[in-house]
Amino acid sequence: MPIRKAAALLPLAALSVLFAGCSGKGATPTSTPSVSPQPPTASKVNEHAVPQALETKSFEAAPCSAPSPEQVAGLGAPLKSATPRTDPEGPGCSIRFATDNPNSVVGTIFTSDHSGMSGLYEKQQQGGFTDFKPFTVSGYPGAVFANVSTSDPAHCSLAVGLRDDLTYSVSVSLDSATTPLGDPCALGKKVAGFVVEYLKKAQN
């Protein structure tokens, strides 16, 4: 058989095999293996979820509602002033202590960011912080964080999750590490705890 004629017959030969399989003549039909349906892919679990989402609308309108003057005094020095502030990140409160040297705490409801605590963990995994220490306050996840530019023994920055898409940040700035207010991070955690407890009670 000439080569050109043989090549022309190849597609027909291939088709004949297919038809033979369909009709049951010629080639022995092969059974189609059954395919079990795959279970739906499970959604990614939020490892830093809050135990209960906290409503913050009233707190956003009055961000100095917590901590109370009595709670501030219990931190080691009386309250000098609590001033509401509006920052690009969200509503907040600047707390100043009645001490000889300037000592303050700024709390901010981060309404501009909706990544919650997961966003902080993601930034930490990307090398965004030189210091990152998780903690829990009143059952809610938080973390102390710092980078080279903000690392100072008299300062501390931390955040606690209020909802999976909302955090409350606390920035503590003391005149020195030996003030009567003690460790700035321990103080910041107490402030975060006061806010969480205030919001938990406000849900009822």
N, C-alpha and C positions, 0 to 999 in steps of 0.2 A: 504494500500500500504506500502511495506517495506520502511524504511527510505532511504536505499541506492538507491532504484529505484526512489523515489521521488526526491532525490537530482540530479540524472542524468537527470531528465526531466526538471529541472529548466532552464538550458541554452536554451533548445529547446523552452520552453515557452516564454522566452525573445525574441528569434529570431522571433517567430511567430507574436509577437506584432509589431516588426519593419517591417516585410514584409507586414502585414495587413495594416499598415499605408501607405506604398508605393503603394500598389495595389488599395487602396480605399475600400477594403473589410474588414469587421470586425470593426476595430476602426475608428473613424472619423478623417480624416486628419486635422492637425492643420496648419494654415498659418504661414509662416516664416516672422517675423517682418522685415520691411525694415530698413536698416542701412544707415544713411546719411553720406556721406564722411566727414571726419574731415578736417578742414582747416589746412594748413601747419603751423607748429610751427614757430612763429615769432622769428627772430634772436635777440639776446640780444642787447639792445640799449646801445651805448657808451655814458654815461652821461657826459664825459669829452672830447668830441670830439672837435677838432679845427675847426674854421669856413672855413679854406682853407688850404690844405697841402702846406707847403713851401719847395721848392727845396733848398738844402743846399750844393750841391757839390762844388760850387765855394767858399763858406764860409768855408767849411771843409779844402780846400786847403790854405786858407788865413784867419785863425780864428781871427786875430787881425784887420780885416777890419772894425769891429764895436765893440764898439763905436769909433767915431772919436776923435782926440785930442781935438777938440772944445767942443764936448759933455762931455768928461771927465772933462775938465776945468770947465764946467758948473755945475759939481757935488759938487764943493767947493774947489778944489785944482788943480793946473796944472798937466799935465801928465809928469811923469818922464821917464817911459819906458813902452813899450808894447811888450812882448816877446812871440812868438808862442811856444807852448809846445805840446808834444805828450804823452798823458797818456793812461793807459790801458782802461780807459773809453771812450776815443776818443780825437780828436784834440781840443785844447783849446788855451787860451791866458791869460797870467799873466800881469795884469795892476798894475803899481806902481805909486803912487802919489808923487809929489815933495813937501813933507812935512818934518818937522824936525824928526818926529817919523815915523816908518814904517807903512804904510797903503796900503792895496792892495785889488784887486778884481781878482778872477780867474773865467773865464767863460769856460765851457766845453760843447761840442756837444756830447751827450751821444750816440755815434754810437754803443757801445757795448751792449746796452740794447734796446729791441724793445717793451717794455711794455707801453711806453708813460706815460701820466699822470695817466692812469688807474692803472699802476703798483704802483705808489706812493700811490694812494687811497687804494689799496688793502693792502699795507704794513701798512698803518695807521689803517685800520680796524683790522689788526692782532696785534695791539699794538706795532708796530715798532717805533712809535714816541711819545714823551711826549708833543710835541707842533706841531700843524698842522693848518695852517690858509690859506684857499683858497683865491685867488685873481684873477683878470682879468687885463691884460695889452694889450692895442691895440686890444681888442676883443679876445685874446688868453688866455686859462685857465692856471693858475699857482698856486703854493702853497709854503708857507714858512713852513719849517719843521725843527725839532730838536729833539734830544734825550738827555738823562741826560749827556752823555759824551761830547756833543758839545754845550750845553746850556751856552751861555755867552753873556752878553749885548753888547759886542764889536764885536761880530761875528754874522753872519747870513747866512743861507743856504736856497736856494730856487730854484725852477725849473719852467720853462714855456714850454708848449707844442708847438712844431713847426709842428709836424705831429702827428697823432694818435699813431705812433710807434716810435716817437723821441722827446726827450726833450733837452732843453738847461739849464744847471745848472749854478748857480751863487753862489760863495762863497766869502763873504766879511769878511775881517779881518782888524780891526782898532786897533790902539795902545791903545785907551781908548774910552769910550762911549761919551767923551766930545770933540772930535776932531772937526775941522771946517767942516768935512764931514757930521756931524750929525748922524741920525739914520742909522745903517748899513742895516736894511731891506728895508727902504725907498730908500736908495742908490741902493741896489741890484735890486729892482723893476724897477728903472729908467734904469739901465744897460740892463735888460731883455727887456724893452720897446724899447730901441735904437736898439737892435739886431733884434727884430721882425719887426720894421719899415724898417730897412735896407734890410731884406730879402723880405719883401712885395714889396718894390720898385724894387728889383732885379728880380722879377718874370716877369716883363714887358719887 
